[in-house]
Amino acid sequence: MSLPELVREFCYAALQLESARRMPWGGVTTDARFPLVWDANNATVLEPSPGLTLHEIQGSLDPALRAAGAPYEHIEFWDTSVDTTALRDLRAVNEFPAHDDVMVFEAAWPAADDTRVKELLLPDEDFWRWYRSTLLEFGQELYQEVLGQMVRRIRDVFVPAGLRFFAAALEGELAGYTSAISLAGVGYLDNVVTMPAYRGRGVASATVARAVRESLEAGDRCVFLLAERGGKPQELYERLGFRARGEVESFTRLLPPVAPLGRPAGDL
């Protein structure tokens, strides 16, 4: 499925937040401050590149990962409209690729529920402790060191770039939030979280609607998010006016060892 052009523009702008190295097919990002965070250390394929090989990606990515101290090789394909050699090779050796749909908002502007949802303009340390706990709600087991790096990356990279938090409170407690950032005139909704005790009470709908409206009012040309294909949240996003317009296929494995002389690294 071809990647929408506005989403592609956003992705290139996002790569520059961490000084990614631009490639003909996308970019390579590494950040030695956050070696355990996959999204900070990866290859992002953004262009339909039929001749692209896995060895070509690894030749740019793997040495940079080793220099940054990153133990995992993470490769994302944001444009799957062309079945590249690299994509076929990774599908052949990786049993559990991740599939996310790129969902673009295509409905009328939603009403903002200002009685339930507030923007947290100056998040305090109590918020950041709570935020850290919310990262465990995505179904992954994360070590404390990984969580720490994820939170520091958000605070050091994305908050200065304009990341915003729209949170709902119920019974005097934070019940959930949606975070949003605008780059290249495109809005992206990142984490959408409702804490377990408050699910089924419209928290996600309210925070997503507020984030979408704020993004559009700020002049963004489109708003999108990623949703795990076939997951229950995807049904919610569709009800709110999002439609699947692209696909991200990603592969993660331990960084292959350095190959002997004369043999390509990661040889299959």
C-alpha positions in Angstrom: 0.0 0.0 0.0 1.4 3.4 -1.0 2.2 5.8 1.8 0.3 9.1 1.6 2.6 11.9 0.6 1.7 14.2 3.6 2.6 11.3 6.0 5.9 10.8 4.1 6.7 14.5 4.6 6.0 14.2 8.3 8.3 11.2 8.6 11.2 13.0 7.0 10.7 15.9 9.3 10.6 13.5 12.3 13.8 11.9 11.2 15.6 15.2 11.5 14.7 15.6 15.1 17.4 13.1 15.9 19.7 14.1 13.0 19.0 11.0 11.0 21.2 10.2 8.0 19.1 10.7 4.8 19.2 7.8 2.4 17.8 7.5 -1.1 15.2 5.1 0.3 14.5 6.9 3.6 16.8 7.4 6.6 19.0 5.8 9.3 18.6 7.0 12.8 20.8 6.3 15.8 21.0 8.0 19.2 23.6 6.9 21.7 21.6 8.5 24.5 18.8 5.9 24.0 20.4 2.7 22.7 17.6 0.5 24.0 14.8 2.4 22.2 14.0 0.8 18.9 12.4 4.0 17.4 15.6 5.9 18.1 17.9 3.4 16.4 16.6 2.0 13.2 16.3 2.2 9.4 13.1 3.7 8.0 12.2 2.9 4.4 9.9 5.6 3.1 10.3 5.3 -0.6 9.1 2.5 -3.0 12.6 1.0 -3.9 12.2 -2.2 -5.9 16.0 -2.8 -6.1 16.7 -2.2 -2.4 18.4 -5.1 -0.7 18.7 -6.1 3.0 22.5 -6.0 2.7 22.2 -2.4 1.4 20.1 -1.4 4.5 22.4 -3.2 6.9 25.5 -1.7 5.4 24.3 1.7 6.5 22.4 0.7 9.6 24.4 -1.9 11.4 27.7 0.0 11.8 25.8 3.0 13.1 23.9 0.8 15.6 27.2 -0.7 16.9 28.7 2.8 17.3 25.6 3.9 19.3 25.7 0.8 21.5 22.2 -0.3 20.3 21.8 -4.1 20.6 18.8 -4.5 18.2 18.4 -4.2 14.5 15.0 -2.5 13.8 13.9 -1.9 10.2 10.6 -0.3 9.3 8.9 -0.2 5.8 6.5 2.7 5.6 5.8 2.2 1.9 4.9 -1.4 1.0 3.4 -0.6 -2.4 6.5 -2.3 -4.0 7.7 -5.7 -2.9 11.4 -5.0 -2.5 14.1 -7.6 -2.2 14.8 -6.4 1.3 11.2 -6.8 2.4 11.0 -10.3 0.9 14.3 -11.3 2.7 13.1 -10.0 6.0 9.8 -11.8 5.7 11.6 -15.0 5.0 13.7 -14.9 8.2 11.5 -13.0 10.7 8.5 -15.0 12.0 6.8 -12.2 13.8 6.8 -8.9 11.9 4.7 -6.1 13.3 1.9 -4.7 11.1 0.4 -1.2 11.7 -2.1 0.7 9.6 -1.5 4.3 8.9 -4.9 5.8 9.7 -5.7 9.3 8.4 -8.5 11.5 9.8 -11.1 12.1 7.1 -14.3 13.2 8.9 -15.8 16.4 10.0 -14.0 18.3 12.8 -14.9 16.6 16.1 -16.4 18.5 19.1 -13.8 19.1 21.8 -15.0 18.0 25.3 -13.3 20.7 27.4 -15.1 19.6 30.5 -13.2 16.3 30.6 -10.0 16.9 28.6 -7.3 19.4 29.4 -4.0 20.2 27.8 -1.2 19.7 30.2 0.9 22.7 29.4 3.6 22.3 32.0 3.8 18.6 33.0 5.3 18.2 36.4 7.3 15.3 37.9 4.2 13.6 39.1 2.9 13.5 35.6 6.2 12.1 34.3 6.1 9.3 36.9 2.5 8.5 35.8 3.4 8.8 32.1 6.2 6.2 32.7 3.6 3.8 34.1 1.4 4.2 31.1 4.0 2.9 28.7 3.4 -0.5 30.2 -0.2 -0.5 28.8 0.8 -1.4 25.3 1.2 -5.1 25.9 5.0 -5.2 26.0 7.2 -6.2 28.9 9.7 -3.4 29.3 12.7 -3.3 31.7 13.1 -0.3 33.9 16.2 0.8 32.0 14.2 0.8 28.7 11.3 2.7 30.3 13.8 5.3 31.6 15.3 5.8 28.1 11.9 6.1 26.5 10.8 8.8 28.9 14.0 10.7 28.6 13.7 10.6 24.8 10.2 12.1 24.9 11.3 14.8 27.3 14.6 15.7 25.6 13.6 15.3 21.9 9.9 15.6 21.4 8.6 18.0 24.1 11.1 20.7 22.8 9.8 20.0 19.3 6.2 20.7 20.4 4.7 17.4 21.7 1.5 18.1 23.5 -0.5 16.1 26.0 -4.3 16.0 26.2 -5.4 14.3 29.3 -8.7 13.3 30.9 -9.3 13.2 34.6 -12.0 11.1 36.3 -12.7 11.0 40.0 -9.8 13.3 40.6 -7.3 11.0 38.9 -5.6 11.0 35.5 -7.5 8.5 33.5 -5.8 8.6 30.1 -4.3 10.8 27.5 -3.4 11.3 23.8 -0.2 12.9 22.8 0.2 14.9 19.6 2.9 16.6 17.6 2.9 18.7 14.4 5.7 18.5 12.0 5.8 19.8 8.4 2.2 20.9 8.7 1.0 17.4 9.6 -0.4 16.3 12.9 0.5 12.9 14.4 -1.2 11.3 17.4 1.3 9.2 19.2 0.3 7.4 22.4 -3.4 6.9 23.1 -3.7 5.4 26.6 -6.6 4.8 29.0 -5.7 3.3 32.4 -7.4 0.0 33.1 -9.7 1.3 35.9 -11.3 3.8 33.6 -11.8 1.9 30.3 -15.2 1.8 28.7 -16.0 5.4 29.8 -15.1 7.3 26.7 -11.7 8.5 27.8 -9.9 7.6 24.6 -12.6 9.0 22.4 -12.5 12.3 24.2 -8.8 12.7 24.3 -8.4 11.7 20.6 -11.1 14.1 19.5 -9.5 17.0 21.4 -6.1 16.3 19.9 -7.5 16.1 16.4 -9.4 19.3 16.8 -6.4 21.1 18.2 -4.2 19.9 15.4 -6.7 21.0 12.7 -7.3 24.4 14.4 -3.5 24.9 14.4 -3.5 24.6 10.6 -2.3 21.0 10.1 -3.1 19.7 6.6 -3.9 16.2 7.9 -3.9 14.2 11.1 -2.8 10.6 11.3 -2.0 7.8 13.8 -0.7 4.3 13.7 -2.9 1.4 14.8 -2.1 -2.3 15.2 -3.8 -4.1 12.4 -6.8 -6.0 13.6 -6.5 -4.6 17.1 -9.5 -3.3 19.1 -8.3 0.3 19.1 -8.6 0.3 15.3 -12.3 0.0 15.6 -12.5 3.0 17.8 -10.4 5.1 15.4 -12.6 4.1 12.6 -15.7 5.3 14.5 -14.0 8.6 15.2 -13.3 9.2 11.5 -9.9 7.7 10.7 -9.4 5.5 7.7 -6.5 3.1 6.8 -4.5 4.7 4.0 -1.1 3.0 4.4 0.8 0.2 6.1 3.9 -0.1 8.2 5.7 -3.4 8.4 8.6 -3.6 10.9 11.1 -6.2 11.8 13.2 -6.4 15.0 16.0 -8.8 15.9 19.2 -8.9 17.8 21.9 -7.1 15.9 23.8 -9.7 13.9 27.5 -10.3 14.8 30.2 -8.7 12.7 30.7 -11.1 9.7 34.1 -12.6 8.8 36.0 -10.8 6.1 34.6 -11.5 2.7 31.1 -12.2 3.8 28.3 -9.6 4.1 27.0 -8.8 7.5 23.7 -10.4 8.3 24.1 -12.9 5.4 21.0 -15.1 5.1 
